[in-house]
Amino acid sequence: MDGASSGSIRKEIKMNTKQRAYLKGLAQTTQPILSLGKASLTPEFTEAVREALTARELIKINVLKNCFDDPRSLAETLAERTRSEVVQVIGRKIVLYKRNNDNPVIILPGEKPKAVRKNTK
């Protein structure tokens, strides 16, 4: 099987190591805004993550001790459902990133900010 026909239907561009390191640095000072508990991944929680990613682009999620699912697998599932990228999973903390194409908040290294073109006529 060739690499072009992978089972992934996600279309976003993968971030490189430098961009991931930049986001990890930003995430160090970020407090978790959502907590995942005993109910684990519900449709409502997934929607809350989607809304938070749209507003902030980079979010940190705390996996509580009463959630018995593996944080790494939860992160991968959330990333798939929200079409975001897993930046890192450390212990019981998940960091996700999804670029907001309409109103980007974070400019990653190597990306050019959208310039506003002025008519020269």
Chimera marker file (.cmm) of the C-alpha trace (Angstrom):
<marker_set name="trace">
<marker id="1" x="0.000" y="0.000" z="0.000" r="1" g="1" b="0" radius="0.5"/>
<marker id="2" x="1.442" y="3.381" z="-0.947" r="1" g="1" b="0" radius="0.5"/>
<marker id="3" x="1.624" y="6.382" z="1.417" r="1" g="1" b="0" radius="0.5"/>
<marker id="4" x="-0.848" y="8.418" z="-0.635" r="1" g="1" b="0" radius="0.5"/>
<marker id="5" x="-3.756" y="6.104" z="0.115" r="1" g="1" b="0" radius="0.5"/>
<marker id="6" x="-3.577" y="6.145" z="3.898" r="1" g="1" b="0" radius="0.5"/>
<marker id="7" x="-6.773" y="5.633" z="5.872" r="1" g="1" b="0" radius="0.5"/>
<marker id="8" x="-6.721" y="9.183" z="7.209" r="1" g="1" b="0" radius="0.5"/>
<marker id="9" x="-9.331" y="11.525" z="5.790" r="1" g="1" b="0" radius="0.5"/>
<marker id="10" x="-7.937" y="14.527" z="7.642" r="1" g="1" b="0" radius="0.5"/>
<marker id="11" x="-6.825" y="17.203" z="5.203" r="1" g="1" b="0" radius="0.5"/>
<marker id="12" x="-4.944" y="19.685" z="7.384" r="1" g="1" b="0" radius="0.5"/>
<marker id="13" x="-1.210" y="20.200" z="7.060" r="1" g="1" b="0" radius="0.5"/>
<marker id="14" x="0.983" y="18.505" z="9.648" r="1" g="1" b="0" radius="0.5"/>
<marker id="15" x="3.084" y="20.881" z="11.694" r="1" g="1" b="0" radius="0.5"/>
<marker id="16" x="6.842" y="20.526" z="11.784" r="1" g="1" b="0" radius="0.5"/>
<marker id="17" x="9.075" y="20.100" z="14.837" r="1" g="1" b="0" radius="0.5"/>
<marker id="18" x="9.857" y="23.808" z="15.168" r="1" g="1" b="0" radius="0.5"/>
<marker id="19" x="6.168" y="24.717" z="15.111" r="1" g="1" b="0" radius="0.5"/>
<marker id="20" x="5.324" y="21.993" z="17.645" r="1" g="1" b="0" radius="0.5"/>
<marker id="21" x="8.102" y="23.241" z="19.961" r="1" g="1" b="0" radius="0.5"/>
<marker id="22" x="6.753" y="26.803" z="19.652" r="1" g="1" b="0" radius="0.5"/>
<marker id="23" x="3.246" y="25.634" z="20.620" r="1" g="1" b="0" radius="0.5"/>
<marker id="24" x="4.627" y="23.621" z="23.554" r="1" g="1" b="0" radius="0.5"/>
<marker id="25" x="6.271" y="26.808" z="24.811" r="1" g="1" b="0" radius="0.5"/>
<marker id="26" x="2.992" y="28.706" z="24.569" r="1" g="1" b="0" radius="0.5"/>
<marker id="27" x="1.163" y="25.865" z="26.323" r="1" g="1" b="0" radius="0.5"/>
<marker id="28" x="3.490" y="25.947" z="29.347" r="1" g="1" b="0" radius="0.5"/>
<marker id="29" x="1.871" y="29.119" z="30.642" r="1" g="1" b="0" radius="0.5"/>
<marker id="30" x="-1.655" y="28.124" z="29.637" r="1" g="1" b="0" radius="0.5"/>
<marker id="31" x="-4.067" y="26.808" z="32.259" r="1" g="1" b="0" radius="0.5"/>
<marker id="32" x="-6.411" y="23.912" z="31.404" r="1" g="1" b="0" radius="0.5"/>
<marker id="33" x="-9.774" y="25.280" z="30.300" r="1" g="1" b="0" radius="0.5"/>
<marker id="34" x="-11.627" y="21.961" z="30.178" r="1" g="1" b="0" radius="0.5"/>
<marker id="35" x="-11.632" y="18.896" z="32.424" r="1" g="1" b="0" radius="0.5"/>
<marker id="36" x="-12.399" y="15.402" z="31.227" r="1" g="1" b="0" radius="0.5"/>
<marker id="37" x="-13.923" y="13.233" z="33.946" r="1" g="1" b="0" radius="0.5"/>
<marker id="38" x="-15.786" y="10.026" z="34.597" r="1" g="1" b="0" radius="0.5"/>
<marker id="39" x="-18.140" y="10.441" z="31.632" r="1" g="1" b="0" radius="0.5"/>
<marker id="40" x="-15.107" y="10.472" z="29.294" r="1" g="1" b="0" radius="0.5"/>
<marker id="41" x="-15.719" y="11.644" z="25.716" r="1" g="1" b="0" radius="0.5"/>
<marker id="42" x="-19.313" y="12.679" z="25.213" r="1" g="1" b="0" radius="0.5"/>
<marker id="43" x="-20.650" y="14.503" z="22.141" r="1" g="1" b="0" radius="0.5"/>
<marker id="44" x="-21.164" y="17.575" z="24.340" r="1" g="1" b="0" radius="0.5"/>
<marker id="45" x="-17.541" y="17.536" z="25.504" r="1" g="1" b="0" radius="0.5"/>
<marker id="46" x="-16.314" y="17.143" z="21.921" r="1" g="1" b="0" radius="0.5"/>
<marker id="47" x="-18.431" y="20.130" z="20.887" r="1" g="1" b="0" radius="0.5"/>
<marker id="48" x="-17.034" y="22.184" z="23.781" r="1" g="1" b="0" radius="0.5"/>
<marker id="49" x="-13.498" y="21.329" z="22.610" r="1" g="1" b="0" radius="0.5"/>
<marker id="50" x="-14.407" y="22.309" z="19.039" r="1" g="1" b="0" radius="0.5"/>
<marker id="51" x="-15.764" y="25.682" z="20.199" r="1" g="1" b="0" radius="0.5"/>
<marker id="52" x="-12.719" y="26.342" z="22.405" r="1" g="1" b="0" radius="0.5"/>
<marker id="53" x="-10.351" y="25.531" z="19.526" r="1" g="1" b="0" radius="0.5"/>
<marker id="54" x="-12.223" y="27.934" z="17.250" r="1" g="1" b="0" radius="0.5"/>
<marker id="55" x="-11.933" y="30.727" z="19.808" r="1" g="1" b="0" radius="0.5"/>
<marker id="56" x="-8.387" y="30.108" z="21.089" r="1" g="1" b="0" radius="0.5"/>
<marker id="57" x="-6.607" y="27.753" z="18.626" r="1" g="1" b="0" radius="0.5"/>
<marker id="58" x="-4.454" y="26.294" z="21.441" r="1" g="1" b="0" radius="0.5"/>
<marker id="59" x="-6.135" y="24.640" z="24.421" r="1" g="1" b="0" radius="0.5"/>
<marker id="60" x="-5.084" y="22.535" z="27.369" r="1" g="1" b="0" radius="0.5"/>
<marker id="61" x="-7.363" y="19.828" z="28.777" r="1" g="1" b="0" radius="0.5"/>
<marker id="62" x="-7.039" y="18.226" z="32.201" r="1" g="1" b="0" radius="0.5"/>
<marker id="63" x="-7.885" y="14.501" z="32.411" r="1" g="1" b="0" radius="0.5"/>
<marker id="64" x="-9.188" y="13.887" z="35.930" r="1" g="1" b="0" radius="0.5"/>
<marker id="65" x="-8.171" y="10.849" z="37.980" r="1" g="1" b="0" radius="0.5"/>
<marker id="66" x="-11.702" y="9.442" z="37.855" r="1" g="1" b="0" radius="0.5"/>
<marker id="67" x="-11.396" y="9.087" z="34.048" r="1" g="1" b="0" radius="0.5"/>
<marker id="68" x="-9.932" y="5.636" z="33.477" r="1" g="1" b="0" radius="0.5"/>
<marker id="69" x="-9.201" y="6.058" z="29.755" r="1" g="1" b="0" radius="0.5"/>
<marker id="70" x="-5.634" y="6.552" z="28.541" r="1" g="1" b="0" radius="0.5"/>
<marker id="71" x="-4.896" y="10.295" z="28.023" r="1" g="1" b="0" radius="0.5"/>
<marker id="72" x="-2.895" y="9.587" z="24.826" r="1" g="1" b="0" radius="0.5"/>
<marker id="73" x="-5.778" y="7.694" z="23.198" r="1" g="1" b="0" radius="0.5"/>
<marker id="74" x="-8.241" y="10.357" z="24.363" r="1" g="1" b="0" radius="0.5"/>
<marker id="75" x="-6.051" y="13.027" z="22.753" r="1" g="1" b="0" radius="0.5"/>
<marker id="76" x="-5.892" y="11.148" z="19.449" r="1" g="1" b="0" radius="0.5"/>
<marker id="77" x="-9.659" y="10.602" z="19.443" r="1" g="1" b="0" radius="0.5"/>
<marker id="78" x="-10.369" y="14.258" z="20.238" r="1" g="1" b="0" radius="0.5"/>
<marker id="79" x="-7.933" y="15.405" z="17.539" r="1" g="1" b="0" radius="0.5"/>
<marker id="80" x="-9.653" y="13.173" z="14.998" r="1" g="1" b="0" radius="0.5"/>
<marker id="81" x="-13.156" y="14.319" z="15.969" r="1" g="1" b="0" radius="0.5"/>
<marker id="82" x="-12.245" y="18.029" z="16.020" r="1" g="1" b="0" radius="0.5"/>
<marker id="83" x="-9.751" y="17.877" z="13.122" r="1" g="1" b="0" radius="0.5"/>
<marker id="84" x="-7.046" y="19.344" z="15.321" r="1" g="1" b="0" radius="0.5"/>
<marker id="85" x="-3.444" y="18.400" z="16.081" r="1" g="1" b="0" radius="0.5"/>
<marker id="86" x="-2.133" y="16.864" z="19.294" r="1" g="1" b="0" radius="0.5"/>
<marker id="87" x="0.703" y="19.131" z="20.425" r="1" g="1" b="0" radius="0.5"/>
<marker id="88" x="1.604" y="17.056" z="23.461" r="1" g="1" b="0" radius="0.5"/>
<marker id="89" x="0.307" y="14.796" z="26.193" r="1" g="1" b="0" radius="0.5"/>
<marker id="90" x="2.132" y="15.061" z="29.498" r="1" g="1" b="0" radius="0.5"/>
<marker id="91" x="0.784" y="12.971" z="32.332" r="1" g="1" b="0" radius="0.5"/>
<marker id="92" x="-2.911" y="13.794" z="32.470" r="1" g="1" b="0" radius="0.5"/>
<marker id="93" x="-2.721" y="17.030" z="30.453" r="1" g="1" b="0" radius="0.5"/>
<marker id="94" x="-3.608" y="17.203" z="26.745" r="1" g="1" b="0" radius="0.5"/>
<marker id="95" x="-2.661" y="20.133" z="24.502" r="1" g="1" b="0" radius="0.5"/>
<marker id="96" x="-4.502" y="20.515" z="21.180" r="1" g="1" b="0" radius="0.5"/>
<marker id="97" x="-4.046" y="23.024" z="18.353" r="1" g="1" b="0" radius="0.5"/>
<marker id="98" x="-6.285" y="23.899" z="15.425" r="1" g="1" b="0" radius="0.5"/>
<marker id="99" x="-5.664" y="26.886" z="13.196" r="1" g="1" b="0" radius="0.5"/>
<marker id="100" x="-8.623" y="29.208" z="12.756" r="1" g="1" b="0" radius="0.5"/>
<marker id="101" x="-8.435" y="30.044" z="9.046" r="1" g="1" b="0" radius="0.5"/>
<marker id="102" x="-10.969" y="32.881" z="9.314" r="1" g="1" b="0" radius="0.5"/>
<marker id="103" x="-9.311" y="34.721" z="12.198" r="1" g="1" b="0" radius="0.5"/>
<marker id="104" x="-5.888" y="33.248" z="13.111" r="1" g="1" b="0" radius="0.5"/>
<marker id="105" x="-4.695" y="34.060" z="16.626" r="1" g="1" b="0" radius="0.5"/>
<marker id="106" x="-1.337" y="32.248" z="16.598" r="1" g="1" b="0" radius="0.5"/>
<marker id="107" x="1.202" y="32.663" z="13.798" r="1" g="1" b="0" radius="0.5"/>
<marker id="108" x="3.445" y="29.597" z="13.719" r="1" g="1" b="0" radius="0.5"/>
<marker id="109" x="7.150" y="29.864" z="12.827" r="1" g="1" b="0" radius="0.5"/>
<marker id="110" x="7.594" y="29.536" z="9.084" r="1" g="1" b="0" radius="0.5"/>
<marker id="111" x="4.099" y="30.833" z="8.296" r="1" g="1" b="0" radius="0.5"/>
<marker id="112" x="3.509" y="34.143" z="6.657" r="1" g="1" b="0" radius="0.5"/>
<marker id="113" x="0.732" y="36.267" z="8.130" r="1" g="1" b="0" radius="0.5"/>
<marker id="114" x="-2.028" y="37.115" z="5.697" r="1" g="1" b="0" radius="0.5"/>
<marker id="115" x="-1.312" y="40.540" z="4.278" r="1" g="1" b="0" radius="0.5"/>
<marker id="116" x="-4.118" y="42.885" z="3.442" r="1" g="1" b="0" radius="0.5"/>
<marker id="117" x="-3.796" y="43.803" z="-0.202" r="1" g="1" b="0" radius="0.5"/>
<marker id="118" x="-4.507" y="47.373" z="-1.170" r="1" g="1" b="0" radius="0.5"/>
<marker id="119" x="-5.637" y="48.394" z="-4.601" r="1" g="1" b="0" radius="0.5"/>
<marker id="120" x="-2.929" y="50.389" z="-6.344" r="1" g="1" b="0" radius="0.5"/>
<marker id="121" x="-5.326" y="51.952" z="-8.860" r="1" g="1" b="0" radius="0.5"/>
<link id1="1" id2="2" r="1" g="1" b="0" radius="0.2"/>
<link id1="2" id2="3" r="1" g="1" b="0" radius="0.2"/>
<link id1="3" id2="4" r="1" g="1" b="0" radius="0.2"/>
<link id1="4" id2="5" r="1" g="1" b="0" radius="0.2"/>
<link id1="5" id2="6" r="1" g="1" b="0" radius="0.2"/>
<link id1="6" id2="7" r="1" g="1" b="0" radius="0.2"/>
<link id1="7" id2="8" r="1" g="1" b="0" radius="0.2"/>
<link id1="8" id2="9" r="1" g="1" b="0" radius="0.2"/>
<link id1="9" id2="10" r="1" g="1" b="0" radius="0.2"/>
<link id1="10" id2="11" r="1" g="1" b="0" radius="0.2"/>
<link id1="11" id2="12" r="1" g="1" b="0" radius="0.2"/>
<link id1="12" id2="13" r="1" g="1" b="0" radius="0.2"/>
<link id1="13" id2="14" r="1" g="1" b="0" radius="0.2"/>
<link id1="14" id2="15" r="1" g="1" b="0" radius="0.2"/>
<link id1="15" id2="16" r="1" g="1" b="0" radius="0.2"/>
<link id1="16" id2="17" r="1" g="1" b="0" radius="0.2"/>
<link id1="17" id2="18" r="1" g="1" b="0" radius="0.2"/>
<link id1="18" id2="19" r="1" g="1" b="0" radius="0.2"/>
<link id1="19" id2="20" r="1" g="1" b="0" radius="0.2"/>
<link id1="20" id2="21" r="1" g="1" b="0" radius="0.2"/>
<link id1="21" id2="22" r="1" g="1" b="0" radius="0.2"/>
<link id1="22" id2="23" r="1" g="1" b="0" radius="0.2"/>
<link id1="23" id2="24" r="1" g="1" b="0" radius="0.2"/>
<link id1="24" id2="25" r="1" g="1" b="0" radius="0.2"/>
<link id1="25" id2="26" r="1" g="1" b="0" radius="0.2"/>
<link id1="26" id2="27" r="1" g="1" b="0" radius="0.2"/>
<link id1="27" id2="28" r="1" g="1" b="0" radius="0.2"/>
<link id1="28" id2="29" r="1" g="1" b="0" radius="0.2"/>
<link id1="29" id2="30" r="1" g="1" b="0" radius="0.2"/>
<link id1="30" id2="31" r="1" g="1" b="0" radius="0.2"/>
<link id1="31" id2="32" r="1" g="1" b="0" radius="0.2"/>
<link id1="32" id2="33" r="1" g="1" b="0" radius="0.2"/>
<link id1="33" id2="34" r="1" g="1" b="0" radius="0.2"/>
<link id1="34" id2="35" r="1" g="1" b="0" radius="0.2"/>
<link id1="35" id2="36" r="1" g="1" b="0" radius="0.2"/>
<link id1="36" id2="37" r="1" g="1" b="0" radius="0.2"/>
<link id1="37" id2="38" r="1" g="1" b="0" radius="0.2"/>
<link id1="38" id2="39" r="1" g="1" b="0" radius="0.2"/>
<link id1="39" id2="40" r="1" g="1" b="0" radius="0.2"/>
<link id1="40" id2="41" r="1" g="1" b="0" radius="0.2"/>
<link id1="41" id2="42" r="1" g="1" b="0" radius="0.2"/>
<link id1="42" id2="43" r="1" g="1" b="0" radius="0.2"/>
<link id1="43" id2="44" r="1" g="1" b="0" radius="0.2"/>
<link id1="44" id2="45" r="1" g="1" b="0" radius="0.2"/>
<link id1="45" id2="46" r="1" g="1" b="0" radius="0.2"/>
<link id1="46" id2="47" r="1" g="1" b="0" radius="0.2"/>
<link id1="47" id2="48" r="1" g="1" b="0" radius="0.2"/>
<link id1="48" id2="49" r="1" g="1" b="0" radius="0.2"/>
<link id1="49" id2="50" r="1" g="1" b="0" radius="0.2"/>
<link id1="50" id2="51" r="1" g="1" b="0" radius="0.2"/>
<link id1="51" id2="52" r="1" g="1" b="0" radius="0.2"/>
<link id1="52" id2="53" r="1" g="1" b="0" radius="0.2"/>
<link id1="53" id2="54" r="1" g="1" b="0" radius="0.2"/>
<link id1="54" id2="55" r="1" g="1" b="0" radius="0.2"/>
<link id1="55" id2="56" r="1" g="1" b="0" radius="0.2"/>
<link id1="56" id2="57" r="1" g="1" b="0" radius="0.2"/>
<link id1="57" id2="58" r="1" g="1" b="0" radius="0.2"/>
<link id1="58" id2="59" r="1" g="1" b="0" radius="0.2"/>
<link id1="59" id2="60" r="1" g="1" b="0" radius="0.2"/>
<link id1="60" id2="61" r="1" g="1" b="0" radius="0.2"/>
<link id1="61" id2="62" r="1" g="1" b="0" radius="0.2"/>
<link id1="62" id2="63" r="1" g="1" b="0" radius="0.2"/>
<link id1="63" id2="64" r="1" g="1" b="0" radius="0.2"/>
<link id1="64" id2="65" r="1" g="1" b="0" radius="0.2"/>
<link id1="65" id2="66" r="1" g="1" b="0" radius="0.2"/>
<link id1="66" id2="67" r="1" g="1" b="0" radius="0.2"/>
<link id1="67" id2="68" r="1" g="1" b="0" radius="0.2"/>
<link id1="68" id2="69" r="1" g="1" b="0" radius="0.2"/>
<link id1="69" id2="70" r="1" g="1" b="0" radius="0.2"/>
<link id1="70" id2="71" r="1" g="1" b="0" radius="0.2"/>
<link id1="71" id2="72" r="1" g="1" b="0" radius="0.2"/>
<link id1="72" id2="73" r="1" g="1" b="0" radius="0.2"/>
<link id1="73" id2="74" r="1" g="1" b="0" radius="0.2"/>
<link id1="74" id2="75" r="1" g="1" b="0" radius="0.2"/>
<link id1="75" id2="76" r="1" g="1" b="0" radius="0.2"/>
<link id1="76" id2="77" r="1" g="1" b="0" radius="0.2"/>
<link id1="77" id2="78" r="1" g="1" b="0" radius="0.2"/>
<link id1="78" id2="79" r="1" g="1" b="0" radius="0.2"/>
<link id1="79" id2="80" r="1" g="1" b="0" radius="0.2"/>
<link id1="80" id2="81" r="1" g="1" b="0" radius="0.2"/>
<link id1="81" id2="82" r="1" g="1" b="0" radius="0.2"/>
<link id1="82" id2="83" r="1" g="1" b="0" radius="0.2"/>
<link id1="83" id2="84" r="1" g="1" b="0" radius="0.2"/>
<link id1="84" id2="85" r="1" g="1" b="0" radius="0.2"/>
<link id1="85" id2="86" r="1" g="1" b="0" radius="0.2"/>
<link id1="86" id2="87" r="1" g="1" b="0" radius="0.2"/>
<link id1="87" id2="88" r="1" g="1" b="0" radius="0.2"/>
<link id1="88" id2="89" r="1" g="1" b="0" radius="0.2"/>
<link id1="89" id2="90" r="1" g="1" b="0" radius="0.2"/>
<link id1="90" id2="91" r="1" g="1" b="0" radius="0.2"/>
<link id1="91" id2="92" r="1" g="1" b="0" radius="0.2"/>
<link id1="92" id2="93" r="1" g="1" b="0" radius="0.2"/>
<link id1="93" id2="94" r="1" g="1" b="0" radius="0.2"/>
<link id1="94" id2="95" r="1" g="1" b="0" radius="0.2"/>
<link id1="95" id2="96" r="1" g="1" b="0" radius="0.2"/>
<link id1="96" id2="97" r="1" g="1" b="0" radius="0.2"/>
<link id1="97" id2="98" r="1" g="1" b="0" radius="0.2"/>
<link id1="98" id2="99" r="1" g="1" b="0" radius="0.2"/>
<link id1="99" id2="100" r="1" g="1" b="0" radius="0.2"/>
<link id1="100" id2="101" r="1" g="1" b="0" radius="0.2"/>
<link id1="101" id2="102" r="1" g="1" b="0" radius="0.2"/>
<link id1="102" id2="103" r="1" g="1" b="0" radius="0.2"/>
<link id1="103" id2="104" r="1" g="1" b="0" radius="0.2"/>
<link id1="104" id2="105" r="1" g="1" b="0" radius="0.2"/>
<link id1="105" id2="106" r="1" g="1" b="0" radius="0.2"/>
<link id1="106" id2="107" r="1" g="1" b="0" radius="0.2"/>
<link id1="107" id2="108" r="1" g="1" b="0" radius="0.2"/>
<link id1="108" id2="109" r="1" g="1" b="0" radius="0.2"/>
<link id1="109" id2="110" r="1" g="1" b="0" radius="0.2"/>
<link id1="110" id2="111" r="1" g="1" b="0" radius="0.2"/>
<link id1="111" id2="112" r="1" g="1" b="0" radius="0.2"/>
<link id1="112" id2="113" r="1" g="1" b="0" radius="0.2"/>
<link id1="113" id2="114" r="1" g="1" b="0" radius="0.2"/>
<link id1="114" id2="115" r="1" g="1" b="0" radius="0.2"/>
<link id1="115" id2="116" r="1" g="1" b="0" radius="0.2"/>
<link id1="116" id2="117" r="1" g="1" b="0" radius="0.2"/>
<link id1="117" id2="118" r="1" g="1" b="0" radius="0.2"/>
<link id1="118" id2="119" r="1" g="1" b="0" radius="0.2"/>
<link id1="119" id2="120" r="1" g="1" b="0" radius="0.2"/>
<link id1="120" id2="121" r="1" g="1" b="0" radius="0.2"/>
</marker_set>
